[in-house]
Amino acid sequence: MNSTIPLAPKREIFGWSMFDFANQAYTLLIITVIFGDLFTRVIVADAPDYRLGNLLWSISLAVSYLLVVVANPLCGAMMDYSVSRKRYLFFSYLLTVSATALLYFVEPGWFWPAMLLIIVSNFAYAIGEGFIASFLTDLGPRKALGWISGLGWSLGYIGGLIATAFALLFLGEVSADNYQTIRWVGPFAAGFFLLAAIPTFVWLRERGVKRQLPAGQSLLRMAINRLTVTSQALHQFQDLRTLLVSIFFAMAGVYIIIAFSFIYGAQVIGWDEQVRVLMFVTVQITAALGALGFGFLQSRIGAKVTYIMTLSLWLLAILAIWQTPYITELCRQWFGVNWQAQYVFLVAGVLAGVSLGSSQSAARALVGVFTPLAKSAEFFGFWGMATKLAAVFGMLGLGLMQWAFGLADAIVFCLLLFVLAIVAVLPVQEARGSTVADSWQDKR
């Protein structure tokens, strides 16, 4: 039973966490801070409202996540049967690094090659998230999963802070005039990921007993058979199914914020370069503290309660983002201060940062509570499928809404998503879900 699993050696937990540290260079430099902005404003460059660029960016991310939705459960079942999670993780890592480095060769106006490379690199990065998460249940008892997951996510934000600080310092601003320098963001992100993830492959252990395939049976067919058996038994995992519905709505909102927050700052708030840098630092630090703090809190008050608290924080964060101009005007009228909207937006950044790190860490740990060890990669494949299907829904939903109404008002879509996530998770019973997982621990 998971509750009796001893805590893994410290260096193995550190090695597992270092993959989060390494891959944040990709998601921040490429998806959130630099390349997403570069794609919309320089590569597509449909000023003044950038609606086509925003839509093409949404489509690229949605396609990559849709590929993960299809591939993740199948890969999970194959990894569990063949005990090859580490090998699959290594392949996704190399594909992410290679495709990201090739972004250097994209020129302004070449939005089709840029979209293709984003689809490939983001697919490899996103499916790798599921692969590394499947090792979580091996690292300790259920009561420890919260702080272990939080440690990984907090190290991830520290890694992102380091990578992006160097990138902003040496690569400069996102602009057409600076394109010959800023184009190095692809190779830089790839190199950081390549080097920082080495401890993962040195110290992380592959557990389990490898089995031989029956004569005439392919690994893919075996994976399909396993998924069929598990799907037929999913009615026993009522709490996990309900949790995945909640995660679907929550992650749709999270992926929107990750992909569009810095685009929103540039296009709607109109921030200066120094405020963009300050926002990045603020979000990274608060996200790391949120992930680590709520991870330890989860060990004391339970995974479900912690998860609901993090979703509630998101509601405050989205309201602050959406109403930044209004809050700025209220401050002027009530307190007589003439703050610029870009500085008020930093307050929203603090709330979003705490919410960002804590909600993702809590959701990953809660899935681990409901996951049988013998099917960890398979069940985290379902988690990956839910989160990436959410990303498809979120990217396309916001892309179409901003095309129709503009980005400033379309962001309110996220409020509805987090409300639905809270409502969906309320029926989940943590004790019942973990008991069902225990009863499946030895089933193959």
Secondary structure, 3 states (H helix, E strand, C coil): CHHHCCCCCHHHHHHHHHHHHHHHHHHHHHHHHCHHHHHHHHHHCCCCCCHHHHHHHHHHHHHHHHHHHHHHHHHHHHHHHHCCHHHHHHHHHHHHHHHHHHHHHCCCCCHHHHHHHHHHHHHHHHHHHHHHHCCHHHCCCHHHHHHHHHHHHHHHHHHHHHHHHHHHHHHCCCCCCCHHHHCCHHHHHHHHHHHHCHHHHHHCCCCCCCCCCCCCCCHHHHHHHHHHHHHHCHHHCHHHHHHHHHHHHHHHHHHHHHHHHHHHHHHHHCCCHHHHHHHHHHHHHHHHHHHHHHHHHHHHHCHHHHHHHHHHHHHHHHHHHHCHHHHHHHHHHHHCCCCCHHHHHHHHHHHHHHHHHHHHHHHHHHHHHCCCHHHHHHHHHHHHHHHHHHHHHHHHHHHHHHHHHCHHHHCCHHHHHHHHHHHHHCCCCHHHHHHHHHHCCCCC
